Amino acid sequence: MKICGPKLSLCGLLISIWGLVQLSVSLIQDLPLEEHYDTLEMFYDAASDAYYQNAYNCWVAAFIYLITLVLSIHQYRVNKKPPKFQPRKVSRGSMNKEIVRR
């Protein structure tokens, strides 16, 4: 079933691949941490929690990109298929005319 055309499916394919490539491990600057912690253990706990949350968000984004990638590949293949052969309906009168012309 066609949902989108060949250009849009190719664009979705490329954007999905690019999105999957861009998902990477978060750096310390990307974590929502406070400026000051009383102990080093409190900092490690907060950083660990923030990394787990970022990892979860990353997995959700990767899953969405993967769904988009699969849908785009499907649509690209559907649009690349040649149309199915549909025999021309010929009435008896037109067949007789073609035979007479030959």
C-alpha positions as CSV (number, residue, x, y, z in Angstrom):
1,M,0.0,0.0,0.0
2,K,1.4,3.3,-1.0
3,I,1.5,6.0,1.7
4,C,4.0,8.4,0.3
5,G,5.8,8.9,-3.0
6,P,9.4,7.8,-4.0
7,K,11.0,11.1,-3.1
8,L,9.5,11.4,0.3
9,S,10.3,7.8,1.1
10,L,13.9,8.3,0.1
11,C,14.1,11.5,2.2
12,G,12.6,9.6,5.2
13,L,15.2,6.9,4.7
14,L,18.1,9.3,4.7
15,I,16.8,11.3,7.7
16,S,16.3,8.0,9.6
17,I,19.8,6.8,8.9
18,W,21.3,10.2,9.8
19,G,19.3,10.3,13.0
20,L,20.5,6.9,14.1
21,V,24.1,8.0,13.3
22,Q,23.7,11.2,15.4
23,L,22.5,9.4,18.5
24,S,25.6,9.2,20.7
25,V,26.5,9.0,24.4
26,S,25.8,12.2,26.2
27,L,28.7,14.3,27.4
28,I,28.9,15.7,30.9
29,Q,27.8,19.1,29.5
30,D,24.5,17.6,28.4
31,L,23.5,16.3,31.8
32,P,21.2,18.4,34.0
33,L,23.5,18.7,37.0
34,E,23.7,21.3,39.7
35,E,26.7,23.6,40.1
36,H,27.8,22.4,43.5
37,Y,27.5,19.1,45.5
38,D,28.4,18.5,49.1
39,T,30.2,15.2,48.5
40,L,31.7,13.4,45.6
41,E,29.3,10.5,46.1
42,M,26.3,12.8,45.7
43,F,27.7,14.0,42.4
44,Y,28.3,10.5,41.2
45,D,24.7,9.5,42.1
46,A,23.2,12.5,40.3
47,A,25.4,12.0,37.3
48,S,24.5,8.3,37.2
49,D,20.8,9.1,37.4
50,A,21.2,11.7,34.6
51,Y,23.0,9.3,32.4
52,Y,20.3,6.7,32.9
53,Q,17.6,9.2,31.9
54,N,19.6,10.3,28.8
55,A,20.2,6.6,27.9
56,Y,16.4,6.0,28.1
57,N,15.7,9.0,26.0
58,C,18.3,7.8,23.5
59,W,16.7,4.4,23.2
60,V,13.2,5.9,22.6
61,A,14.6,8.2,19.9
62,A,16.4,5.2,18.3
63,F,13.2,3.1,18.3
64,I,11.3,6.0,16.6
65,Y,14.1,6.4,14.0
66,L,14.0,2.6,13.4
67,I,10.3,2.6,12.8
68,T,10.7,5.5,10.4
69,L,13.5,3.7,8.6
70,V,11.5,0.5,8.2
71,L,8.5,2.4,6.9
72,S,10.6,4.4,4.5
73,I,12.4,1.3,3.1
74,H,9.0,-0.3,2.6
75,Q,7.6,2.7,0.8
76,Y,10.7,3.0,-1.3
77,R,10.4,-0.6,-2.4
78,V,6.7,-0.3,-3.1
79,N,7.3,2.7,-5.3
80,K,10.1,1.1,-7.2
81,K,8.0,-2.0,-8.2
82,P,6.8,-1.9,-11.7
83,P,3.0,-1.8,-12.0
84,K,1.3,-5.2,-12.2
85,F,0.3,-6.3,-15.7
86,Q,-3.3,-5.7,-16.3
87,P,-4.6,-7.3,-19.5
88,R,-6.6,-5.0,-21.7
89,K,-10.2,-5.9,-21.9
90,V,-11.1,-6.5,-25.5
91,S,-14.6,-7.0,-26.7
92,R,-15.5,-9.4,-29.5
93,G,-16.3,-6.6,-31.9
94,S,-12.9,-5.0,-31.5
95,M,-11.1,-8.3,-31.9
96,N,-12.9,-8.8,-35.2
97,K,-11.9,-5.4,-36.4
98,E,-8.2,-6.1,-35.6
99,I,-8.3,-9.4,-37.5
100,V,-9.9,-7.6,-40.5
101,R,-7.2,-4.9,-40.4
102,R,-4.4,-7.4,-40.7
